[in-house]
Amino acid sequence: MSVALRRAWAKDLDTATLYELLKLRVEVFVVEQATPYPELDGRDLLAETRHFWLEGADGEVICTLRLMEEHVGGGKGFRIGRVATLRTARGHGHASRLLQAALAEVGDYACRIDAQTYLEDMYKQHGFVRDGDEFLDDGIPHVPMLRGHSETEQS
């Protein structure tokens, strides 16, 4: 299967693409995982939000993630979230490919993710380490993870 890597700042997303990204996220998180939660959280269209996705030859979005810039304690950092892969496209390294692209953009800055616990090992392969205790987010076990050091930790 031929897949193309795409990336766009929030302001550059066209309506049809944003719809497809949100549709995939709802299919995975709300329908498949049976977790009703506020998917439309107001962060997808923030100026510093970037979206990464893979699309198949037919234009279907098969994997997506959201990269947000954060400024906590005066330091710049990033947060990855909403990593979702179409059920029929799993097991082909698509999420890893998107993570590599997003982390290349993050560079040496700290990057956080609240990972579903069962995916902790996958995120460790990308340099993330557990950074706190497991917690429930909408009924699903998650662990906070960090890659790199935050600006406040380095000073």
Secondary structure, DSSP 8 states (H G I E B T S, - for coil): --EEEEEEEGGG--HHHHHHHHHHHIIIIIIIT--------S-TTSTTEEEEEEEETTS-EEEEEEEEEEEETTEEEEEEEEEEE-GGGTTSSHHHHHHHHHHHHHTTSEEEEEEEGGGHHHHHTTT-EE-S--EEETTEEEEEEEES--HHHH-
